[in-house]
Amino acid sequence: GRKSVTELVDRYDLASRPVRNLLIAYLTERSVNVDYSTLRSLVTDLGLRFWKQVEQLAPGIDTIDLPDDVAAAWKEAVRWRTDVNGDRVPRRGVMSTLMTVRGFYADLIRLAHEGPSRWAQWACRPRVSEAEVKTNRKWRLSLRSEMHQRTRVRAAHVGELADVAERTYHQMRTLLNAARTGGLGERFDIESPPWMRLDGASHPQAHPRVITVDASGGPVGRRLDMVIEEEDAFWGFAVVELLRHTGIRIEELLELTQLDLHTYDHPDPAVGKVLLLRVNPSKQDRERMVVVPPELAAVFDAMARRIRAAVGSTDTALPALVAYDYGECVNSEPLPFLFQRTAGRGLKGPTRPMHKTYVGRVLNKIVAAADLRGPDGMLLDFTAHDFRRIFATDALAAGLPPHLIQKLMGHATLATTQAYAAVFPDDVIRAHRAFIHNRRSLRAGDEYRDVTAAEWDKFEEHFAKRKIAIGDCMRAYGTSCVHEYACEQCKLARPDPGAQPRLRRTRDGLVEQLDEARQLGWLGEIERLQHILAAVDDKLDEIERAQRRISVVALTSPGPKPPSS
């Protein structure tokens, strides 16, 4: 639960009673306007990293008007921390601590003007100089540059990460079903390498344990609890999909409930029904609505059906749970949370709310399975906040106005949104928008006239000609085919699942022609046929990926809870 300001400060056992009382009074004043997690950070910076270290450097000191040598010694000491191995390493967030202390001194000067009888005795010159404020600005710019580069590198791989998350879930689901039907020591070869079940439990609540086996049939690797592995894979897939499609914070993700999904009938018949997600106010106390794309709606449906199956319910409503907010140290009201773990049993019940530690764990599993590497060849790591920055960057690159991205992200100012987007700085955006406005004003007025019947017929004819044997041609309006109608090799041809048999026949014919060319030594023909064959394989792979996406809607959930005797 929450602790009072006095309890938070007294954790550090400060020797100076006057300064201890000052910190309690100041932090009590600040606690009115900050949330509890921010208050705890302030207590840590001012109580532990500032005054506790000052007392260690100058025992018996009783004033915050520090001598120059003590202030210099403290600023040097606070730049370092001791890691788990006992080594002294640089503190990465030292500038944040210095700015908190400078703000403390500045607030005391302001308070001394408002209430001199109470605060005037503590007003003094700040011990963090203006030069160090400039250093903080440089540090923040450097940090922003690092985050932009991190976002650019990971944005190129987020689609691949999503594919790995989906594929991993389907693999774990298949393994779980096979393990449940197998007995003790039974081997199943649905994956490579093959697997073997290590336990013989057959009751519905059993957690099958499996292990990989080598060519001789001997067990290798580590034992896996397939119920836990399947659950982790599913929620890892759900987390990746939700974060990359909405850009919400991890705290907001864990607070989503069934009550936050709303259907909106758009006045435009061409749009129809729209599924909206209400994001609960968190950091800035501003709620917002996010449009849910169809693929994400399918994931929400799979989550709900999974939770209902875990509790053995046929009702549409999800079970209401009480979640503990570890940042604010408060319990929520009983709510039908969307992120409920479903593999737990015992005192916690059939489901329980998720914590950000679990989200980080399942996300790390997906990242490890993806084995993605950056330009330097090093393995990439993803955090939940990386997806938020990637979402803002992609939205800006797609042409969404910055002020709309600000609303979607829930930022208080447009400057914050610009700091997230790793594509264009603010001045480039403003200059480009002014350029577009001026260009429109200089264009001929007849470009804005009503379209004629002949022009409209030509427009419709273009889209009618997009339909091809293997699917749809996605070339831009007003352009002709630049690939000489070699649709199987064209990146603009989007294959249709119904064209899969045709593409397979084409592939079989290409294989026969390739064999003939190899027998006759037609090297140029071999090269041409191999190029076409690779393009046809890409089209077939694209159809299979689309079918896997569609199959998410029909995801099967774990069996219902058996009736109690």
N, C-alpha and C positions, 0 to 999 in steps of 0.2 A: 504494500500500500504506500500511499504518499507520506512523506515525512515533512515536518515543518521546516522553515528556514533555519531555525535554531538547531534542530537535529542535524540538518545537512552540514552546517558550519562546524558543529561540535565534533563531527567525525574526525576532524584533523587535529583536534586537541591543541588549539592555538594558545601560546603562553601569554600573550599580551591581552588582558581583559578589555582595555579601551578599544583596541583595534578589532578584537572579536566582536564587541558590541556595535562598533561602527559597521562592520560587514553585515551583521544581522539586520541593522536598521536600513542600510542601503539596499540590500537584496530583498527585504520585505517591500520596500518602495518599488523596486523593479518588478516584483512578482505579479503585480496587478496587470501588467501589460505584456507579459511573456507566458508561453506555455511551460508546463512542468519540465519537459526535457531540456528546454533552453535554460531554465532556471538552474537545473543541475549542472549544466555546462559552465554557467557563470560562477557557481560555487566552486567548481573544480579549478577554474582559472584563477579566481581571486583568493580562494582559501588555501588551496594546495600549491599551485604552481607559482603564485606570487608571494603571499605572506608567509606561508610555512617555510618556503625556501629562504626568504629574507631573515626569518628568525634563526635558521640554521647557520646563515652566513654572519649574522650580527646578533648573538644571544643577548637578551635583555632590552632590545630596541622596543620603543613604545610610541613611535610616531611614524606616519606614512610619508613625512617630509624627509625622504632618505638622503643621507650624505652621498656625495657624488661617487665615492669609492664603493659604497654598498650597492648603489643603483647599478654601477658598471659590473660589479661582481654578480649581481642577480641576473642581469641580462645575458651574461655569458653562461651562467649555470643553467638557465631555462632553455637554452638552445640545445641541450643534450638530454637524453633519457637513457635508461638502462633496459636492455632487452631481456628476453627470457633466459638467454645464456649468460647474463651478467655483464655483457659488453656495453660500452658507452657508445651510443650511436646518435646522429643528429635527429632532433625532433622536427618532423615534417611540418607540423602545424604551429610552429613557434610564433609566426607573425599574427595568427589569430589571437594567441594569448597576449601578445604585446598590445594589440589594438583594444582588447577588452580592458586591460589595465589603463591604457590612455583614456578610454571612455569613462572608466571609473573616476579618474581625477577630474575630467571635464564635467561629469555629472555633479560632483561635489561642489565645484565652483558655481554651477547653475543653481543647485539647491541652497547654497550659501546666500545667494541673492534673494531667493524666495523665502527662506526661513533662517535668518542669520543666527537667532538664538540657539538653534539646534545644530546647524551644519557649519557655521563660519569658522569654528576652531580647526576644522579639518581641511579647509580650502588651501591649496598650495600648488606650486608649480608641478605640472605633469612630469613624471620621470621617464616618459617615452617621448622623444623629440620629434620635431617636424621632419627631420631628415629620415628618421625611421618610418614615418608615415609614407614618405615617398618610396622607401624601400619596399614597404608593403604593397604599394600600387604596382611596382615592378614585379614583385612576386606573384601577385594576382594575374597580371598579364601573362607571365611565364606559365602559370598554372593553366590559364585558359588556353594558351597555345598547345600545351601538352594534351589537354582534354580534347581539343579539336583534332589533333593528329590521331589520338586514340580512337575517336569516333569515325574518322575517315577510314582507318584501317578495318575496323569491325563492321562498318556499314556494308562493305563489299562482300562480307561472308554471312550476313544475317539470314539470307534466303537459304543458304546451304545448311546453316544451323537448324532452321525450322524443318527442313527435309529430314535431317538426321533425327531430330526429336520425334517426328511422326513415324519414321521407319523403326526407331528403337522401341516405341510403344507397341507397334504391331508385332515385332519380334518377341517381346516379353509376353504379350497376350497369347501368342501362339505357343510359346514354351510353357506357360502356365496351364493352358488347356491340355497340352500333351502330358504334362507332369501329373495332373489330376486323374487322368485315365490310366496311368501306368502304375505298376506295383513296385515293391522294394527290389532294387537292383535292375529294374527294367531299363533298357537303353532305347533312346529315340534319336533318329538321325534327321530331324527336320531342320537343324541348323548345322553349320560347320564351325567348329568341331562338334561331334555328336555329344549328347548329354546322357546322364544316368541319374535315376532317382535314388536317394540315399535313405529315405524313410518309407514306411509302409502304412502310415495312417490313412484311413479311408473315410473318416467322418467329414461332414460338409465344412466344418470350420478348420480343417487341417491346413497347415502351411507346408506344401511340398518343398523338400530340400533337394536340390540337384547339384551336380558337379560335372564339369567337362571330362571326357575320357580321351586317351590317346589311341594310337592305332592298335595297340595290344589290348585295349580295353581297361587299362589302369586309370584310376582317377588322377586328374591333374588340376591345378588351380585351386580356387577357394570355393567353399560351399555357398550356395545362393538360396535364400528364402524367396521362392518365386512370387508369393503373395506381396511381399514387401517390394521386390524388384518391379513387379508389374504396376504396383501403385505409384512408385517413384517415377517410372517411365511415363505413366499417364499424366500425372500432375506436372512433370517437367514439360511435356508437350503442351499442356494447357497453359502453363505460365509463359512459355515462349510465345505462343500464339496471342495471348492477351496483351503482353507487354509490347510486342512489335506492332500490333494493330491499333493500340490506344495510346501508348506513351504515358501511362499513369505511373504514379509512384508506387513503391512496394507496399507502403502503409495503406494506400488507397485500394490496392489490389486485395489485401487481406480483409478489408472492411466491406467489400462488395457483398450485397445480399440479393436474394431473389426479388425483393421489393424494388431494387434499383433498375430492373429491366422493364422498359415501357414500350408499347406499340403506339406509333403515331401515324394517323391517316393524313398523308400529305395532300394539300388541296389540288396539286397537279396530278391528274389521273395517270400520266406517264410515269410518275414516281411511285404512286401507290402507298402501301404500308411501309413504314420505316421502323426498324428496331433501334431504340435509343438506350444508352447506358448512362444512368445517373451516377456520377462520381462524387462520393461523399466529401464534404469539405475537410481538408486536413491541414496543410501548412499555412495557407492564406485564408482559411475559413470561407472559401468561395466554392460553392458547388458548381458543377458544369455537366453538360450533356454531350455524350460522344456517340456518333453514329456507329452501329455495329454492322460490319460487313457480313455477308452470308456465311463465309467459312468460319467466322468467329461465333456466329449464332449456332452453328452446328456443334461447336465445342461446348458452348454453354448448355445446350440440350444434353450432350453426353455427360457433362458434369452432374446435372440434376438427376438424370436417370441412374447414374452410378451411386449417388448418395441415397436415393430412395431405395435402391436395391440393397444397400448395406444395412439399412434399418428395417427392411422388410415391409415397406409401406407402398400402397397403391395410390395414395393421395398425391395430388399435384404439389402440395406445399412441402417444402423441405423442413427438416427438424430444426427447431429454434435452439440455439446454443448461446451460452455466455462466454465471451472472449475477453481475455485479459490483455490490455494495452501495456506492453512493457516500457514504452516511452513515457506515457502519461501516468502509469501505475494506477489504473482504474479498470473496473470491470464494465463491460458493455451491458446493455439491455439484452434479454433473450431475443436473438434475431436469426433468420434463416440464411446463414452465411453460405456463399457459393463455394468457398474453399474450405472443405471439411475433409480431414483425413478419414479414409474408409477401411483401413486394415487393422485398426485397433480394436481390442476387446477388453473386457474386465471392468475395473472400477471407472474408467473413463467413458464407458459406453461404446456403442458401435461406431460412432463418429466423434470427432473432436476438432475444434478450430485449429487452423495452421498458424505457425509462427514463422517469422522471416528467416530464422535459422534453417528451417526445413526447406523453404523456398530456395535458399542459397545452396543447400545440399543437392536438391534434384537438378537445379540449373548447372551445377558443377559436373554432375554425372553426364548430362547431355553434352557439355563442352568437351569433356574428356573423350566421349565416344566420337565426337566430330573430328577431333585431332586437327584443328585448323591452325594454320601458321601464317605469320605476318611476312612482310617483305624481307625482314632480317632472318627468316627461318625459325624464329622462336614461336613456341606455342602461344596461342591467344587465349586469354581469359575473358569471360563476359560477366558483368554484374547486372543487376536489375536496372540500375540507373543508366547503363550503357544503352539499353533499348529506348529509354526516354530521350536521350540525346540523338540517337539515330532517327527516331520518329520525327523530331523537330527538323533535323537536317533534310530528311526525305521530303517532308511536307513543303519546306521552303524551295527545294530543288524542283518540285513538281509544279510550282507556280502559285501555291496557296499564299494569300497575302499575310504578312507578318502579324497584323492585328488579329486575324482569325486564328493563327497558330497560338498566339498568346492566350486566347480564350480556351482553346482545346487543351493547352498545357496547364491552365490554371495559374498563370504567372501574374504578379501584381503589376509589373511594368513591362513595356516592350523591350527595354534594355536587357532584362533577364532572358527573354526569349532569344534575342540576338546572340547572347553569350552561349546559349545552348547549341545554336545552329552552326555547323562547322563548314559552311559553304561561302557565304558572302558577309562582309562586314556591313555595318549600318549605312555608311556613306555610299557604298556601291549600290545598295538597294534603293536609297533615296534618289541617287543620280539616275539610275536606270528607269525608275518609275517616272521621273520627270522627262526623260528622253522619250518614253512611250507616249506620254501625254502630249508633248510637243509634236511628235511624229503624226499623231492622229489629227491634231489641229491643222497640219499642213497638207493632209491628204485631200484628194478631190472629193467634193461633196457627193458626186454620183456614186461613190462607193458605198454610201449609206442609203441608197434608194431601195424600194421594194423589189424583191426578186421577180423576174419574169417567169412565165410558164415554161419557156424553153430552157431557161437556166435551171429551174427546179427539176425538169425531166432529166436533164444531164446529170444533176446531183443524184437523183434516185437511180439512174442507170449505172453510175459508178458503184453504188453499194449492191446493186443486183448482180454485177459482174464479179463481186467478191466471192461468190459461192463457187467453189471448185470441188473436184472429186474427193480430195482427201480432207476437206474441211472449209476453212475460210481464209481469204487473202486479206491481210491487214495493211496493204499499202495505203499511203496517204491519198486524200482526195485530189483529183487533178493530175495525178501522176500515172504514168504507164508502167508496165512491167519491165524492169531493167534486168531480169534474170532469164529472159528468153523463154518464159513459161516453164522453167524447170522447177516445178513446185516442190518436189520432194527435197530439193537442195536449198530451198529458200527459207531464210530465217523469218520472213514475214508471213509464211503459211502456217496458220494455226490448225493442227490436225483435230479432227472430230473422232470421238470414240467409235462411231459407226464405220469409220474408214479403216479400222484396224485390220480386218480381213484383206482388204485391197492392198494395204501396205505390206502385209505378210507375203501375199502372192508376188508383189513387186520384188520383195527381198529375196524370195526363193529363186525368181528368174535371174536376178543379179548374181546370185551365188553360182548358178549354172553357167552364166556367161563368163564369170571370173575363172571358173575351172577350165573352160574352153580356152580362154585367152592365155592361161598359164601353160596349157599343154602345147599351144601353137607358138608361144614365145612372143606374144604381142605386148611388149612392155608398156607402150603408151596406153593401150586399151586397159591393161591391168590397173594402171594408175587412175584412169578415168573412172573405172567401175568401182575401185576401192573408195574414191571420193564420194560417189553416189551412194554406195552401201552405207558408209558412215553417216551420211545425212538421213537416210531412211531409218537407221537404228536410233538416231536422235529423235525422230518423229515418233517412233514406237515408244521410246522411253518417256516422252512428254505425255503421251496418252495414258501410260501406266501411272505416272505421277498424278494426273488429273483424276483417274479412277480411285486412287488411294485417298485423295482429298474428299471425293464424294462418299467414300465408304465410312468416313468419320461419322456421318449422320447416323449410320446403322451400327455404331459401336455397341457391342454387347457388354453388359455389366456383369459383375460377379453375381453368383446365384443368391437368391433371397435368404434371409436368415431363417433357419429351421424353427418351427413352432416349439415353444417351450412345453415341456411335459407337465 
